[in-house]
Amino acid sequence: MRRRRFSTLRLPMFQKMRLIYGFYLVLGLAIAGFLGWRAVSFFPKAWEQFGERGKKSLHSVRIDSTVFDGEPVSSLDTSKVYQDTSLTGLLSQFASEFGIASRKTSTVRAEGEGIPLYTFDFCQGVPLAERVQVISDSLAIRGFHLDESSERPRAKYPWAARLVREEQVVALVRGRATSPPAPGTFRLHVGFWSDSLTTPELAALEKLPPGVLLALRPEAFAAQQLSGISRTRHLDLSILLRVETSLRPVSLQEKTHVLLHHDAKTIKGRILISDSVRSLAKGIVVLDGDRGSRDPGLAGRLVAFLKDKNWWILDATNTSASRLEEAAMTARVGILPQVRKSETDPATGLEAAALLAQSDGDACVLLKLDTTSVASLVAFVPFAKSRGVSIAPWPVLHRRPTGE
């Protein structure tokens, strides 16, 4: 009886020990299996790296003041160095977009390895940081990434970087901006205004470059040749408008001016005097109006007319108290950038505007239309093009009122 009682007491403990031993056995087998799987996946890669133990990874290349010292002075031979042909093709395809005027391919030696080196000569006129950003964004879409990109203003080549693809350095790049600006780098918006359109002036319009703005009195739109010339030369036609400028009695005011007391119907009648005005004009240019442009009521009525026609407005009054742009912004009417009339001779005015375009990127100038002014612009275009200044259409802006 005692032995039987003893056996019944030891049996549960024995079963517990078997469970514990079984758990550790399963755990050991799992760990052994995991280590075996890791060994199977690790040793082939380790053996491959062991076989290439004498080679340096290009990813370890660092750009410093000596990295380019090993470049042959006049060597363009990279036949013995691996080059990413897709990269070379991209640099050729997007040279204009990147602003690359010329490119040289050579070789540098770094840590025993030959590395392709691309040297760029950029066109002037665009900040180097902006050039680099365009290159970086465009190449990133195609699988290339700039690494260790740096700008050193006092260096011979202010910009240098590594070009990486799939975590491997495929080339070194460097650049500087020493070539003349590319045509179109700077935009010059040119406009002409005229109270009357004579036959010689009409003939001169056929010589204007595309994108020029032409502001004419409504009566001038009656010229039959104007429609054909504007389409052929891609001119932007607009209405030249003058609002009240003096304190003289209404009876003595110019009949072609828009006066303070004119209502919407009268304004419409003074502008839309013919069907050609409706079909050809794209906006209005307010040339003066010391009192008229300051009046919020007149400005509001004028802008309401523009909104109905889907026209834009150019405020060329040079009046600081003008309410025209304020009314246009409130009504969500398109606005052309403000411009000062050139009171000097056309050649001087164009040169001053071109210099402003080179410093600011954009500039506007408004000249009086005559054969001399047109001839000056035609002669000025090729000269300005060599400086990166091109005649461009006027941009229509949609500014919002302050506070929105």
Disulfide bonds with the S-S distance in Angstrom:
none
